[in-house]
């Protein structure tokens, strides 16, 4: 939603400007990282406010380490947010993917560029063109996530953020 995008943008800018903040951790709520955009918003007239692409670029360009704590799902725009982060930790039961293609859409926040850089062209093309969701264990093998955990993902992400 626009409110989530605006909160992400505001939070990142505030963290970057605060010298006492050493790292940033992005997580979802209620055991889900993000299932991406609400498709109903695509049919609304011109939207005003924050857009996903520039926010993902803002995450990526942060001088402070940004860690994604992925629980549940990171799909579509949610995965694109995670791709902008410098590090990604996923719960062992998490699933990731770019399912937009099943609706006739391509990922719109540069996920088609970031994913191949991270996991290589063949694996990225498979995910982008099929829309399949992959489990955390496969994401780790591909290099999409840096670590998988069975414990509290947020605590693990905070530990990693403190370490880096």
N, C-alpha and C positions, 0 to 999 in steps of 0.2 A: 504494500500500500504506500501511498505518498507519505503517510505519517511515519512509517518505518524507514523509508529512504531518507526523509528529512532528519530523523533522529540519528541515523547512521552518520550522515554528513556532519551534523552539529557535534556529535560525540567525537568524531575523528578530528575535526578542527580544534575542538576544545582540548583534547588530549595532546595533539601536536604542539599547541601553544603553551601547555603547562609543563614547566621544567621538572616538576616533581613526578610526572608520569614517565615511567621508563619503558613501558610496553603496553600494548593494547590487546585485549582478548575479545573476540566477537563470538557470541553464542546465540542460540535461539531460545525459545521459551517452551516449557512443558515437554521437554525431551525431543524437540524437533528443531533442527538448524533452520531450514527454510525450504518450503516446497515451491518457491519461486513466485512469480507474479500471478495475480488474479487475472485470468484471461478476459474477464468481463471488462476490465479497465482498458483493453486495447480498442474497444469500439467507441469509447467516449471521445467527444470532441477534444481538440488540443488541450493537453494537460499542462498545468503550470506547476512549477516547483521542481524538486529534485528529480534527477533521472539516474537510472542505474549505471550506465556506462561511465559517466564522470565520477560517480562515487566509488566504483571499483578502481578506477585510475587513481583516485585520491588515496584509497587504501594501499595500493601498490607503491605509490610514491612517498608514503609516510617514512620519515627518517627514523621512526621508532618501530621496533619489531611488532608486527600484527599477527596474532595467532587465531586461527579459526578452530573452535571446539565443536565438532560436528557430531550431533546426536540425531537419531531418527533418519531424516532424509536431508540431503542437499541436492535439490533438483532445479534445473533451469537457472533462473536468476540467482537462486540460493547457491548453486555450485559456482556460478560466476563470481559471486561475492567471495567465496572461499578461495577461488583461483587467484584473486587479487591479493590475498593475504600472503605474508612471507612464509608462514608455517601452517600446517594443517594437522590436527589430531582428530581421529575419529573413534567413536565407540565401535566395538567389534560388530555390533548389529546394525550399524549405519549403512545407508545405501546412497549412491551418488549417480547422477546422470543429467543429460540434457535432452529431455523428452519433447521439446518443442517441435521437432521434426515430425512427430506423429500428428501434429495439428497443421502441418504445412508451413511451419515457421522455422527460422534459423535463430540460434542464440544471438541476442542483440547487444550484449555488453562486452564484446571482444572475447567471449569464451572460445570462439573458433580460432583465435590466435593464441590465447594463453594455454589452452589445453594441449595443443601439439608441442609447444615449447617445453611443457612439463613432462609429458609422457611419451612423446614421439608421435610422428604423423600417422603410422598405421593404427595404433590403438586409439588415437584421438578421432580419426576418421570413422572408425567403427562406432565409437560412442556417439559422435555427432550425427552420423547418417542413419543410425538405427534407432536412436532414442533409448537404448537399453540402459537399465539401472545396474550398477555394479556394486557388489558388497565391499565392505571395508577391507577384507583380506585381499581381494583382487586389486583394490585401489592402492594398497600398500605395495604390492608386487610391481605395479605399474609406475609407482613413484608419485601418484596423485596425492597421497597423504604421507606424512613423515613418520607417523606412529599410530598404532591402534591400541586401545586400552579396553579392559573389561570393567574397570572401575569408573569413578566419577570423571567424566570427560573434562568438565570445567576445571576441576582441581588439577588434572594432568596438564591442561593448557596453561594454567597459571604457573605451574612448576616450570614448564618449558619457557614461558615468557620471562620468568625470573632468571633462568639459566642463560638465555641469550641476551 
